[in-house]
Amino acid sequence: MKPLVEFCASNVSSYTKTVMEALENDLDLDADVLEYGCLGHCGECYMQPFALVNGDFVTAETPEELLGKIKEKLLKDEEAMNDFPY
């Protein structure tokens, strides 16, 4: 199953458009990047950049910082899946 990064359309128009585009154009990243009309985080949505990464809320002060945190979370989740005994 591919990792999932979700963005709110309102947050994209305010903060995270460049983050979403960077993830979509990252050839080393194998994740689904989706934009929805609303993710239900309206209080945070108008205040700062955020995304849901595999269902977890990730936020940052700047879009650049958010991009780094998203990639860090994706790597951490991938390592956890690799450690999972099958």
JOUR-V956685 format. One line per field, one symbol per residue. psi: psi as a letter, one per 40 degrees, with the letter a starting at -180 (. if undefined). A space follows every 50 residues. Layout:
BEGIN
psi: ???
END
This chain:
BEGIN
psi: hiihhhihdddddddeddddddddehdehgihhihidheffddddedihi ihhfehhhiididdddddddddddddddddddehh.
END
